[in-house]
Amino acid sequence: MLFNSLDFLLFLPLVVGLYFGLPVRFRWLLLLVASYVFYAWWKVEYLLLIVASTLVDYLCGLAMGRRPTRRARRPFLILSLVTNLGLLAAFKYLGFFADSLEALLGLLGHPTDVPTLDVLLPVGISFYTFQTLSYSIDVYRGKLEPERHLGYFALFVSFFPQLVAGPIERAGNLLPQLHHPRPLDSLRLRSGFFLILWGFFKKVVIADRLALYVDPVFAQPHAYTAAHYWTALYFFVFQIFCDFSAYSDIAIGTARIFGIDLMENFRRPFAARSIAEFWQRWHISLTTWFRDYLYTPLLRSGGRTSRARWFSSIFIVFVLSGLWHGAAWTFVLWGALHGLYLIVGLLTRPVRRAFWHGLEQRLGRIAPAPAHAAGIPDLSRLLLRLRGGLAVLTTFHLVVLSLILFRAASLSDAAYMAAHLLDFTGSPALPGFSFADWAIGLGSIGLLEAVQWIDAHVIRLETWIETAPRLVRWGLYYLLMAIVLLLGVFDRRPFIYFQF
């Protein structure tokens, strides 16, 4: 079931009404049934995968809970890992590896047909697989007591607001909230409703309209010029942010109505001053998952942490992150590129710091600050702002350029676009993308950035929504709804991260 569909707009109020109308002891059961219905809306058969993953991890968790040492728990952790990663590999990666092996054998002069499964990728399998794996690993490490109630555990795995595209929740946060449901709260209802509306604005007004430009350019890059490529890249970076963060907003807002707090998944990523900071702000639930369950164990394995181990751990994590995003070499290279970005940033950090420090000292000798110059910013503050602005601009464009690999249909398309990025001829005008589309797209991006700036520097909008006068609050609700209805693109376009 798509969030941006009439089905969901009917489904959510029905579930909310039934949830708060039921006795507390039955609410988990309603949410579980609703979650399974939500997921089965795509393909009923894929419920079997969620049920299988749920049962294996539930039983493995119980078995690990009965054993006092990690050594005794290890076989059950391995069973959980093999089952979940095996299902993920079979449905998501088998075709990719088979095609890659066929290509390699062909290059070696031994063309062979490698058998594979011809099945559709189950929606959200990467998300709920990582969620269940985090539970098994935490129980194995002794950080979490195993959940003994199968129903609550099944709901943790399949909770419908964040089932398909996250945030990837931890059992330590979500399970206690499922056990202790909160009563209906007007403040939560207000902020949850606002987040849902804001998510719809980002999805159908910004992301889906920008897609009208982005999709044709990436579908046939040979038919366009560098002006189109740069416009498509700038549009795509906002499209994917608005598309993915919209899902998170709607998920967090929906869960909040039910009295459940999900983790923050985006924190103004385009304000990042480095690639490392970007990944602390973008898809936070996945970044922290890789940090806690892959990067840290890799870094700690083998004793003393050397620079080589540090950098190799970073590179491995980002390559696997790229593979997590998609079963294609474009995604693998995209992840590797971000790993290289991070490593180069770490290697050059002392040089960059020395450059700015030396520049400040030289300029200070040339133009010393006047004594008692009230209201005049000193040189060090101006340099700090310049340094910060350049860092943000550089980081943003490194991310933009990497999206050639992320969005291109093939490596050859990505290579062609990269090779022609400086061939500026013609204009960025695109048939089918009208002046109104330009105005709505660019105006909406401007509104988004203004709202995010206010949220970060003036007042948290969720806090303001909770306390604003009713007239002001409902005026904003109606304004957002009017913008969505009048300016939205309603073609039931799936969320981008559904493919992962």
Secondary structure, 3 states (H helix, E strand, C coil): CCCCCHHHHHHHHHHHHHHHHCCHHHHHHHHHHHHHHHHHCCCHHHHHHHHHHHHHHHHHHHHHHCCCCHHHHHHHHHHHHHHHHHHHHHHHHHHHHHHHHHHHHHHCCCCCCCCCCCCCCCCCHHHHHHHHHHHHHHHHHCCCCCCCCHHHHHHHHHCHHHCCCCCCCCHHHHHHHHHCCCCCCHHHHHHHHHHHHHHHHHHHHHHHHHHHHHHHHHHCHHHCCHHHHHHHHHHHHHHHHHHHHHHHHHHHHHHHHCCCCCCCCCCCHHHCCCHHHHHHHCCHHHHHHHHHHHHHHHHHCCCCCCHHHHHHHHHHHHHHHHHHHCCCHHHHHHHHHHHHHHHHHHHHHHHHHHHHHHHHHHHHHHCCCCCCCCCCCCHHHHHHHHHHHHHHHHHHHHHHHHHHHHHCCCHHHHHHHHHCCCCCCCCCCCCCCCHHHHHHHHHHHHHHHHHHHHHHHCCCHHHHHHHCCHHHHHHHHHHHHHHHHHHCCCCCCCCHHHHC
